[in-house]
Amino acid sequence: MKNIVLAAGYATRMFPLTENFPKPLLKIGDKTILDRMMEDVDNFDDITEHIVVTNHKFASIFNEWKEKSSYKKPITIIDDGSTTNDNRIGAVKDLLLALETLKSREANSTSNDHSLLVVAADNILDFSLKGFVEYFKEKGTSLIMCHNEESIANLQRTGVVCLDSDNKVLLMEEKPKEPKSHWAVPPFYIYSEKDYELIEHCIENGCGFDAPGNLAHYLCDKSVMHAWEMPGKRYNIGNLEVYERYKNGI
């Protein structure tokens, strides 16, 4: 399993702090936002590589971070070529770029290591993603994460899913005006090799590409997906106010 880290955003809501520095490498306490996630995932036996997709503006900074890192699994930095928020290519296209890079690099490989853990680089979790990976292995389908959200206003700003008694995804909506459930979807996914063909052709078949949730929304109508209820809290460092609240530690 590869760990795909989506880190190509420009964090305009946190300017001027992130105008010339990537948000995932800001520190919360004594560790960067990204390292908090990496330290967890790097210990999983299933993970064989970390692939960080960033933009051209911040690629050199991520490469410097990589050189100073001491993780057990190798790190690959991919530059998506964008230089500003106005010409960004979108999270789904960044994922497709990572997938294309993997396919071309491993064309002659006999490895069975083909599933993808996909994570947003600007979120902090107070629980391990190990259970997420184990649930994927149990279900054998692509997987999303979910949590119960009582606030209708919050549900209207995120992905929302309806599930059956086996946690199979029956319906997913992005930012619904009238949410059909209280299951909100944070930006953490595992994609099975079984869905690669659907993923590779998603854009040409009408999938949105700006937000990472667009791909899960697209796939749930065309393939079997399940959801794993997250067992703890998620902190989305989305603006300066939130960062100031947590910068000394969570």
C-alpha positions as CSV (number, residue, x, y, z in Angstrom):
1,M,0.0,0.0,0.0
2,K,1.2,3.5,-0.9
3,N,0.5,6.5,1.2
4,I,-0.5,9.4,-1.1
5,V,-0.3,12.7,0.7
6,L,-2.3,15.5,-1.0
7,A,-0.3,18.7,-0.3
8,A,-0.6,20.9,-3.3
9,G,-2.9,23.5,-1.9
10,Y,-2.0,27.2,-1.4
11,A,-3.9,27.8,1.9
12,T,-5.1,31.2,0.9
13,R,-7.2,31.5,4.1
14,M,-4.0,31.5,6.1
15,F,-2.2,34.3,4.2
16,P,0.3,35.9,4.9
17,L,1.6,32.9,7.0
18,T,1.3,30.5,4.1
19,E,2.0,32.9,1.3
20,N,5.5,31.5,0.8
21,F,5.4,28.4,3.0
22,P,3.3,25.3,2.8
23,K,0.6,24.8,5.5
24,P,1.4,21.1,6.1
25,L,4.9,22.0,7.3
26,L,3.7,24.5,9.9
27,K,4.3,23.3,13.4
28,I,1.7,22.4,16.0
29,G,3.6,22.2,19.2
30,D,7.0,20.7,18.4
31,K,6.0,18.8,15.2
32,T,4.7,19.8,11.8
33,I,1.1,19.0,10.8
34,L,2.4,16.6,8.2
35,D,4.9,14.8,10.5
36,R,2.1,14.1,13.0
37,M,0.4,12.0,10.4
38,M,3.6,10.5,8.9
39,E,4.9,9.3,12.2
40,D,1.7,7.2,12.6
41,V,1.5,5.8,9.0
42,D,5.2,5.1,8.6
43,N,4.9,2.4,11.3
44,F,2.3,0.3,9.4
45,D,3.7,-2.9,7.8
46,D,1.3,-2.5,4.9
47,I,2.8,0.9,3.9
48,T,5.8,0.6,1.6
49,E,6.2,4.3,0.4
50,H,5.0,7.8,1.0
51,I,4.2,9.9,-2.0
52,V,3.7,13.6,-1.4
53,V,2.1,15.6,-4.2
54,T,2.7,19.3,-3.9
55,N,2.9,22.3,-6.3
56,H,5.9,23.9,-8.0
57,K,6.0,26.8,-5.6
58,F,6.6,24.6,-2.6
59,A,8.3,21.6,-4.1
60,S,11.8,22.7,-3.0
61,I,10.6,23.2,0.5
62,F,9.1,19.7,0.7
63,N,12.3,18.3,-0.8
64,E,14.3,20.0,2.0
65,W,11.9,18.5,4.5
66,K,12.4,15.1,2.9
67,E,16.2,15.3,3.2
68,K,15.9,16.0,6.9
69,S,13.4,13.3,7.5
70,S,14.3,9.9,8.9
71,Y,11.3,7.7,8.1
72,K,11.6,4.0,7.6
73,K,9.7,4.0,4.3
74,P,11.0,6.0,1.3
75,I,9.5,9.3,0.4
76,T,8.8,10.6,-3.2
77,I,7.9,14.2,-3.8
78,I,5.8,14.9,-6.9
79,D,5.6,18.5,-8.3
80,D,2.2,19.0,-10.1
81,G,3.5,22.1,-11.9
82,S,1.1,24.7,-10.6
83,T,2.4,28.0,-9.3
84,T,-0.6,29.8,-7.8
85,N,-4.0,29.2,-6.4
86,D,-5.4,30.4,-9.7
87,N,-3.7,27.7,-11.8
88,R,-3.9,24.8,-9.3
89,I,-4.9,21.5,-11.0
90,G,-7.1,20.1,-8.1
91,A,-6.8,17.3,-5.6
92,V,-8.3,14.6,-7.9
93,K,-5.8,15.4,-10.7
94,D,-3.0,15.4,-8.2
95,L,-4.0,11.9,-7.2
96,L,-4.2,10.9,-10.8
97,L,-0.7,12.3,-11.3
98,A,0.6,10.1,-8.4
99,L,-1.1,7.1,-9.9
100,E,0.4,7.8,-13.3
101,T,3.8,8.1,-11.8
102,L,3.4,4.8,-10.0
103,K,2.2,3.0,-13.1
104,S,5.0,4.2,-15.3
105,R,7.6,3.4,-12.6
106,E,6.3,0.0,-11.8
107,A,5.3,-1.2,-15.3
108,N,7.5,-4.2,-15.1
109,S,7.1,-4.8,-11.4
110,T,5.7,-8.0,-10.0
111,S,4.7,-6.3,-6.7
112,N,1.2,-6.8,-5.4
113,D,1.4,-3.5,-3.6
114,H,-1.4,-1.7,-5.4
115,S,-3.8,-0.1,-3.0
116,L,-3.7,3.6,-2.1
117,L,-4.1,5.3,1.3
118,V,-5.0,8.9,0.4
119,V,-4.8,11.6,3.1
120,A,-5.1,15.4,3.2
121,A,-1.9,16.9,4.5
122,D,-3.4,19.6,6.6
123,N,-5.5,17.5,9.1
124,I,-4.5,16.2,12.5
125,L,-6.1,13.1,14.0
126,D,-5.9,12.1,17.7
127,F,-6.2,8.4,16.7
128,S,-4.2,6.0,14.5
129,L,-5.1,5.3,10.9
130,K,-4.1,1.6,11.6
131,G,-7.7,0.7,12.2
132,F,-8.7,2.3,8.9
133,V,-6.2,0.1,7.0
134,E,-7.3,-3.0,8.8
135,Y,-10.9,-2.4,8.0
136,F,-10.0,-2.0,4.3
137,K,-8.4,-5.4,4.4
138,E,-11.5,-6.8,6.1
139,K,-14.0,-5.4,3.6
140,G,-11.9,-5.7,0.4
141,T,-13.4,-2.6,-1.2
142,S,-12.4,1.0,-1.5
143,L,-13.0,2.8,1.7
144,I,-13.9,6.2,3.1
145,M,-13.8,7.5,6.6
146,C,-16.9,9.0,8.3
147,H,-18.0,10.6,11.6
148,N,-21.3,11.6,13.1
149,E,-21.9,15.3,12.7
150,E,-25.0,16.8,14.3
151,S,-24.6,20.3,12.9
152,I,-26.6,20.8,9.7
153,A,-24.5,23.9,8.9
154,N,-21.3,21.7,9.1
155,L,-22.9,19.0,7.0
156,Q,-23.8,21.5,4.3
157,R,-20.1,22.3,4.0
158,T,-18.8,18.7,3.5
159,G,-19.4,15.3,2.0
160,V,-22.3,13.3,3.5
161,V,-23.0,9.6,3.1
162,C,-25.9,7.2,3.7
163,L,-24.9,3.7,4.9
164,D,-26.5,0.3,5.2
165,S,-26.2,-1.9,8.3
166,D,-22.9,-3.3,6.9
167,N,-21.4,0.2,6.4
168,K,-21.7,0.0,2.7
169,V,-22.0,3.4,1.1
170,L,-25.5,3.8,-0.5
171,L,-25.3,7.5,-1.4
172,M,-22.8,10.3,-1.2
173,E,-23.5,14.0,-1.6
174,E,-21.1,16.9,-1.6
175,K,-22.2,19.9,0.4
176,P,-25.9,19.0,0.3
177,K,-28.5,21.7,1.1
178,E,-30.6,19.1,2.8
179,P,-28.4,16.4,4.2
180,K,-29.9,12.9,4.1
181,S,-27.8,11.6,7.1
182,H,-25.5,12.8,9.8
183,W,-22.5,10.9,8.5
184,A,-19.9,13.4,7.4
185,V,-16.8,12.4,5.3
186,P,-13.3,13.8,6.2
187,P,-10.6,13.7,3.5
188,F,-9.1,10.2,4.2
189,Y,-9.6,7.4,1.7
190,I,-8.3,4.0,0.7
191,Y,-8.7,3.0,-3.0
192,S,-8.5,-0.6,-4.1
193,E,-6.7,-1.7,-7.2
194,K,-10.1,-3.0,-8.4
195,D,-11.2,0.6,-8.9
196,Y,-8.1,1.8,-10.8
197,E,-9.8,1.7,-14.2
198,L,-12.7,3.8,-13.0
199,I,-10.3,6.2,-11.3
200,E,-8.0,6.6,-14.3
201,H,-11.0,7.7,-16.5
202,C,-12.9,9.6,-13.9
203,I,-12.2,13.1,-15.2
204,E,-13.3,12.3,-18.8
205,N,-16.5,10.8,-17.4
206,G,-17.5,13.9,-15.5
207,C,-15.8,13.6,-12.0
208,G,-15.1,16.9,-10.3
209,F,-11.5,17.4,-9.6
210,D,-11.0,20.3,-7.2
211,A,-11.8,18.6,-3.8
212,P,-10.5,15.1,-2.8
213,G,-14.1,14.1,-2.0
214,N,-15.1,14.5,-5.6
215,L,-13.5,11.1,-6.5
216,A,-15.2,9.2,-3.7
217,H,-18.5,10.8,-4.7
218,Y,-17.9,9.6,-8.3
219,L,-16.9,6.1,-7.3
220,C,-19.7,5.3,-4.9
221,D,-22.2,5.3,-7.8
222,K,-20.0,2.9,-9.9
223,S,-18.4,0.6,-7.4
224,V,-18.9,-1.0,-4.0
225,M,-17.5,1.2,-1.2
226,H,-17.6,0.9,2.6
227,A,-17.2,3.5,5.4
228,W,-15.2,3.3,8.6
229,E,-16.3,5.4,11.5
230,M,-13.4,7.3,12.9
231,P,-12.8,6.5,16.6
232,G,-11.6,10.0,17.7
233,K,-11.3,13.6,16.8
234,R,-10.0,15.3,13.6
235,Y,-8.6,18.9,13.6
236,N,-8.8,20.7,10.3
237,I,-6.2,23.5,10.4
238,G,-8.2,25.5,7.9
239,N,-7.6,29.1,8.8
240,L,-5.5,31.4,10.9
241,E,-7.9,31.4,13.8
242,V,-7.8,27.7,14.1
243,Y,-4.0,27.6,13.7
244,E,-3.5,30.2,16.5
245,R,-5.8,28.1,18.7
246,Y,-3.7,25.0,18.3
247,K,-0.2,26.1,17.3
248,N,1.2,25.4,20.8
249,G,-0.1,21.9,20.8
250,I,-3.2,19.7,20.6
